[in-house]
Structures are given as structure tokens and as C-alpha cells.
Amino acid sequence: MSAKGKAEAKALPQELEGLDDAAVVVAMRGLVESAQATCVAALLGASRAEAVARAAVDAALSAGARKEAKRAISVLKSRGVAVPDIRATPAAPRAVAAEDVPPSYLSGFDPGGSQMLWAVSVAPGAGLDVVQVAVAPDGCTHDAQRYGVARRRFRDLIDDFRRQADLPVVEVPQPFALWRLAEVKKTAERLHHGVAPKDLASATDLLGNLPAEAPPHPALAAIGGEPVGSASLVRDSAELLSHASFAHWLPESDQLPRLGALVATHSGSVLAGDDRERKIALMRSIVSLIDDQFDAERRARIAQKLRDQALVIAQGDRDEAAIATARMAWATARAIEEASPVATMRPSDIPFLVALMIRPLGPPPAGAKASAADENRLVLTFDEAMAAREGAGAPAEDRRIIL
């Protein structure tokens, strides 16, 4: 090799060094276009004909990088180097033992209610094939990336995310991550006229062999199985919102305008008497709102978030208090899924949903300056809400009407 060729061969990024021809091209997908072109030049300098041929036909690389690879093929052939026809004779996929499949990852929720999902597979060669998705509160995504990366580099990326986002990240089994990825893809296609983000749409090859039913949620194993005494856990479920991991949980964005309208109506009402009577009237309206808006789709979405949160809590501190909180979240998720406006247990019968819905109506933070609007706004604590919800001493036969 000439001195120039040796210099070019050293231009591969450190994390790509040591990868075989298939893996190095997969890892190049995660680089910017200019870096991809530099890698192609390095592969040319090292006369790595198979890697160059793979780069020329890899649709996940930039058009510029593929063009450089095709030029590199011509250069290699002019040097008398045999270049394999990758399209005509694709390499057989390497069998991967179950113990060699790396974990996938799921983050906690950020203040906006979004979370990150990394579905990880073994790429041809020694690298990883990663689909990274930012999952929005509605279960959709507008930010999906698919890239190849070396194993050690991917561990660094996860650690960097933990530090920069200040969010917990937990391991999840690959089948669970791929199932969740498929659900996000379906939601994106449903909400966007059948179109999913490009890199998410490209993951079809990973989703072809999904089981007929969803895999068990890993939180169930983390909490030691179905919790005993679920009914009492659900009765105390409003306590979940006092846990640090629920600090940013609020009603979903489409619920807030209707909640605000109810508060404005009852705060400005001159028909009701004192604040106590207005709070009872407001709570009646909020209970109706809860039962109206927590339909099956929303209940399933909230239940899934609670199970994810249970996993994050259980895998975080791993102490007895954390496991107890995670069990409460799991039991509450099951109750929310089973609730219905026409069932024995309605959504408004679950204290967690009541506390979540009235959270924006609580007192302002200590030291916060109240606005003129705040001075006239009804402030509703959870205890007041539950008292109003019970009808403040109404006869038992009237309870179901007031709830």
C-alpha cells in the first residue's frame, strides 16, 4: 500500500476500527454525510473492496456517500482489485444466539410526556442496528432514526443521553421493544394518512416476525408478579402523584382546554353560593369530564405509561419503597384498563385519575406571584375534590348521580 493509501486507511473513526466489512457499513449509517464520504475514502485506501461495494448499494447511507463508493469501485477495478457484486450475491445473515442479542432500552418521561425507545438488533458483522424513536404523548413519533453503531459506542450514547436529558433509562427485552416499535409505527400511520417517518418505515424488516400477542411487559417481572391487594393499592393510587417520577404528569393536552372552561364557568358563577358549593358543582362537572374523556384508547395509553413508569421506578432504586410504588402503578394501570363509564368501576372511581385531572387546579407553588385571574380562580385540593365528589354528605341513593 502506498503512503497515501495508509494515510487514508487511518481516517476511519475510532469506533469503526476493527469492524468487519458488513458491520463497518452499518455503523456508517449513524454518521453525517461528510463523515460517511471520509469513511469511503478510508475504505478505498485500505482496498476493502467488499465494504466499498456494500456502501455503494446501502440505501441508509447518504446519496453522496453512495456516489463516492461507486467511484471508489471504479478506482479499485482499475487497480486490478476484484470487487464483489453485493446485489447479486448478498452475504448470508449471521445466526445470532439468544444470549448474544443485546438489550434494548426505554427512557422515563420528560416534562412534556415524551420518552425515548431504542430497539436494538445485531447487524451483519459485529455492530448493532438501532432504531431510535422519540415517542410523543399520543403514542406517535415525529423523530425516528435508524443507524448502525459499534457496541461500545452505543453504550456511550446511552450514558450520554442519561446525563444530558437527566432521565432514567432501563433495559427492556428486544421482543418487547420491537412490539412497541410496531405500535408506534401503526399510530404514526393512522394519524398521518398512512405515512410513517422514513427511518421508522425502513424498520419493516425488523418487524416481520412479531408474535401474535404482545410480549409480557418487563415491569411485571421487575415487581415480582401481579401485586396482592390490588384494590387497596388502587384506593391509595392518588399517592403516586407525590412520587418524584410523576412530578410532571398532567392531563393530556387536549383535556386542558375543557378543564379550563369548566373552571372559568364555575369560578365566575353567581348562581352558586359560597366557594364550597361552587367546588361541589365544579367537581361534579369534572367527574363527568373524566368519564366522558377517558375512553378505551386513552385509558390504554395511560395504562401503558403507568406500566412503563413502574418499570423505571422498580429498576431505579430497587429498594422496598420503590417496588411498593411500582406495584401501585401496575395495579392502577390494570384498574384503568378495566374501568368504563358503563362498568361497575368508572374512570372517575379511580383516585389516580381524579388527582391527575385536578392537578392543574391545585394551589400555586410557594412564593409564586398570583395574577388577577388567580385571585378569582377556584383552588381545589385532592381532599376537597374527594369531599365534593362524595356530595358533601349527600344521601347514599344520590351518590351515583353526584359522582
N, C-alpha and C positions, 0 to 999 in steps of 0.2 A: 504493500500500500504506500502511496506517495505521502510526503509530509502533509500536503494539503488534505488528503483523504483522512489522515489520522486526526488532524485538527477538526475536520467536520464531524468525525465519529464521536468526538468528545462533547459535541453540542447537545446530546440528549440530556434532558433534565434528570437530576439525580434520582427522582422517584421512579423513572422509567428504565434506569440501568438495571441490567440483569434479567429483564423480562424477555420471554421468547417472542418470535415474530408475530404470532397472533395476539398475544397479550399486550405488546407494546402499541399496536394499532388501536386496540380497545381503549387503552389508557390515554391515547392521544385525543380521544373524543372530549375529554374534560378540559382541554387547553383552548386558549384563544386562537384565532386563525393564524396570526403571525407565528405563534409558538408551534403550531402544527406544521407550518411550512419549514420552520427551522429543524423540526424532527425529521421531516422527509429528507432534507439535505444531509442530516447526520446519518440516516439510514443508507442514503446513496453513497456517502463517503465510506461507510463500512461494508459496502457491497452486499447489504442484506436484501437480496432480491425478493424473497417471499414477503417480507414486511412491506416493501415498497409496492409490490403487486396488490397486497391486501388494502393498503392505504388508497390505492387508485380506484377501488370499487366500493369503499366503505361509505355508505350514504350518510352516516352520522358525522363524518368529517366535513369541514367546510369545502365549498366548491373550489376555492383557491388551493387548498391543500391537495385535493384530488388531482387538480390540474398539474401541480408541481410533481406529484407522484407519477403521472403519466409521462411527463418529460423525463423524470428520472429513469423510467423503464427504458426509454429510447437510449439514454446515455449508457445504461448497463448493457443493453444489447450491443451497442457499438463497441463496448469493451470486450465483447465475447462472453458475457455472463448470461447463463441460462435463467430466464425469468418464468416462473410457473404461471399457468393460466388458472387463476384462482376461481374464476367463474365457472370454468369447465370442470375443474377437479377440486371442489371445496374440501377443506380438511374435515375429517370426521370429528364430531364433538367429543371431548374428553369425558369419560364417565367420572362422575363425582360421587364419592362415598358420602353417606348421610352425615358422618362426623366431620367431613371437610366443608360442608355448607356453612358459610359464616352467618352470624346473626344479622337480622335486620333491626331497624331502630325506629322508635316513636318518641316524640318530644311531649312535654307538657304543653299547656295552653298559654299563649301570650296574652297581654291585656286586651287585645282585640278579639280573642276567642279562636285564633287560628293555631294550628300545630303543624309540625314537620313530620313527614314519613319518609324513611329510606328503605326501599325494597331492594335487597342485595342478593345477587346471584353470582355464581362463579363464571367468569368469562373464559373463552378458549385460551389456554395458556395458564398463567399463574395469577392474573389480575382479577379484578372484580367488575361486574356490570351493575351499576347503581342507577335506580330510578328515584329521584328526589322530588318530592311533591310538597308544596305548601297547601295544606287543606284549610279552606275557609270555613267560617262558622256554619255555612249552609251545606257543607259536605262536598262542595265543588272546589275547583282549583283554577287559578289563572297563571300559576307559576310551576311548571314541571320541567325537570331537566333529566336527561339520560346521559351518562358518561361512564367511561372506563377509568379505573384508577388502581394503583398498586395497593395491596392490603395495608401496608404500614402507613401509606399516605392517607388512606381513608380513615384510619383510626385517629390520625392527626386532625382531619377535617371535622370529625365528630367532637373531639375535645375542643377545637376552636369554636364550634357552634355553642357548646355548653358555656364557655367563658363569655363570648360576645353577646349571646342572647340572654344569658342568665336564666336559662331554663333547664330543667332536668331532662335527661334523655335516657330511655330504658331500652333494653334489648327485647325483641319480640321474635318468635319463630318465623322463618321465611314463608311458610304457607299462610300464616295469618296476615303478614304484610302484603303478600300478593293478592289475597282476597280483598283486603281493604283497598288496595290499589285499583282493583277491578270495580269496586263500589264507587270510588271517586271518579273513575273514567265514565261509568254509567251516568252518574249525576251530572258531570260536565256535558255529556252528550245530550242529556234530557233538557238541561237549562240553556244550551247553546245550539239548538237546532241540529243535533247530531254531530257536532264538531267538538273534538277534544283538543287541548293543546298538542302541538306537534310531537314533542318528546314523549308525552303520555300516550298518544295514539301509536307511537312506534313500539310501545311495550306489548303489543298484541302477541308477539312470540313467547312472552313470559307467562301469559295468562291463558294459554290454550289448554292446560291440563288441570284446571282448578277442580276441586271436589264439588259434588252436587250440593253439599251443605256447608255453611260457614264453619271453619275450624273453631274449637273452643277458644274463648277469649283468655289470653295468658293471665289475666288478673285472677281468674278462678283458682288457678294453682298457687298464685302468689299469696292468696288469703287462706289457703288450706281447705278449699272446697266451699260448698254452699253454707253460709253462716246459719247458726242456730239462733232461734228467737228473732226471726226477721221482722215480725210485727212490731215488737218493741223498738227495734232499730229504726223502722220507718217512722214511728211516732216521734222519735227524737231527731229526725233527719234534718230539721232546721239548723241543728248544731253544726252541720257540715260547713255552712257558710262562715263560721267563725274560724275555720282552719285556714292557714296561710295560703294553701294551694288553691283555695276558692276565692281569694281576695278580689279578683277582677270579674267574677261571674256576675252577669246581669241578664235581664230578659233579652231575648233576641231583638235585633234592630227593628224588625217590622212590628214588634209588640209595643215598643216605646211610645210611638205617636198616640195609639189608642189609650194607653195608660195615662199619658199626659192630658189627653182630652177629658178623661174621667176626673182626674184631679182638679182640673180647671173648672169643670162643671160643678163639682161638689164644694170646692173651696169658695166659689163665688155665689153659692146658693143662698138666697134669702128666705127660702121656704122652710129649710130645716132650721132647727133652733140652735142649740149650743154645739160646740165642737164635737162632743160625744155623739150626738145624733147625726151630725154630718159624717163622722168617721164610720158609724154603723152603715149609713147609706152608701158611702164610698166603698166599704168592704163588700157589701152585697153586690155592687157593680163589678168589683174586681173578681169576686168568685165566679160570677157569670162569664167574665172575660177569660178567666183561666180555663173553665170548662169548654168554652167556645173555641179558644185558640190552640189548646193542646190536643190537636188531632193526632191520628195514628202516626203520621210521618214525623211530626215534631216530637212526639213522645219517644219514638225510636231514636231520633237524633240526640235528644237529651240523655237517654239511657246509655247510648254508646259513649258519649262524652263522660258520663259518670263512671263507666267501667274503665275507660282509659285513665281517668283520674285516679281510680282505685289502684290501678297497676303502678302508676307513678308514685303514689304515696307508699304502697307496700314495698316497692323495690328501693325506695329512697332511704328512709331512716331504718327500716326493718326492725323497729322495736315494737313492743306490745301495744303502745298507744297508736302507732301508725297503722298496724294491722287492724286494730279495732275501728279506726276511722275508715280504712279501706273496705272493711266488711259492711259498715253502714252505707257507704256509697254504693256497693254492689247490691245490697238489699233494696235500697231506694230505686236503683235503676230497674230492678225487676218489677217493683210496685208500679213505677211509672209506665212501663210497657203494658202491664195488665190493666191499668186504670182505663176508664171510659166514661163519657157523660151518661151512658145508659147502664153502666155496670154498678155493682154494689159499692165499689170504691171508685170515686170520680177523681179526676186530676186535682180538683180543689180540696180533696180529702187528704192530700199528701203535704205535710207541713213544709217539706223542702220547696215544693213549687210555690206555695203561698209566700214563704220567706223570700224566694228568688224574685217573685213578681213585685213585691212591695219594697224591695231593697232600694230602688231609687227614691222612695218616699221617706226614708229614714232621716234623722236629724243631720244637718251639715257637719262636716268634720270640725273638731275643736279648733277654735281660732279663726275659722273661715268667716269672712265678712258676708253677712246676709244682704241680699238685694231687696228692693221694694217688693218684688214678686214673692220672694221667700217669706216675707213677713206675713203675707196673707195665705200662704200655702199650708194645707193640712199636712202635718208631720205624723207619720204612722209608724210606731214601733211594732215589732212582731207580737209582743204580748197584747198590745192594744188591738192589733189586727185579729188575733185569735179570739179575743173577747168580743169584738164586733161581729166576727164570723159566727160565733155561737148565739148571736142575737141578744147579748147582754141580759140573759135571764128569761128569754122567751120560752113559752111552754114547749114541752118536748114534741108535741104534734106539729108545731110550727117550724121545727128545726130544719127539716129538709127543704122547706120553702125559702128560708132565710139563707141557707148555705149557698 
